[in-house]
Amino acid sequence: MLSVNATRFTPSSLVLMGIPGLEKFHIWFAAPLSIMYIVTVLGNGVILLAIKTAVSLHKPMYLLIAQLALSDLVLSSSLLPKMLGLFWFNAADISFVACLTQMFFWACSLSMETSIFSVMAFDRYVAVCNPLRYTSIFTNELIAKIASACMVRALLLATPVPLLILRLPFCSRHIAHSFCENMAVAKLSCADITVNKKQQVMD
């Protein structure tokens, strides 16, 4: 009989199982998800185009909305194409590198969105509580600096996610999920994943 150590490996690809227990209904999830993805891409694309082309919208509030729209596009485009491939065509295989990449962009986009929401809340706070000084406080230059800080924060929080997965030996290739979610992938490991759990809580 093989020992546990003999079954450890680093997979070249993983298998997405979708929604465990509801595999035969995947096709029913595909249509609404496809519609939502198309609406998301078109809606955010229109927002970005409108803000880019209309000079009157080159103001801090709209620039924050543009950043949020861009972050939403990255988030949905990192998850949904593969998920739709799984639901429509049963394309369950995903390469290990693609899985780590999906995990990184998912974590990065979520972190970016939370940062932008916080900045938008502060922006509205200043606009309501100090309207006469709003334009001198919230300038386009300040928004550019804040956007850079948000991106650095997102990168710092998202980078450990795939790196902590990369160090693990695996005993299984089958992810009980529709996309490469951090803990769903970590649970495939034979090793201790306490560090992964702590990192998940920090996010």
Secondary structure, DSSP 8 states (H G I E B T S, - for coil): ---TGGG-B--SEEEE--STT-GGGHHHHHHHHHHHHHHHHHHHHHHHHHHHH-GGG-SHHHHHHHHHHHHHHHHHHHHHHHHHHHHHH---EEEHHHHHHHHHHHHHHHHHHHHHHHHHHHHHHHHHH-TTTHHHHS-HHHHHHHHHHHHHHHHHHHTHHHHHHHT--BS--EESSSS--HHHHHTTBSS--HHHHHHHHH-
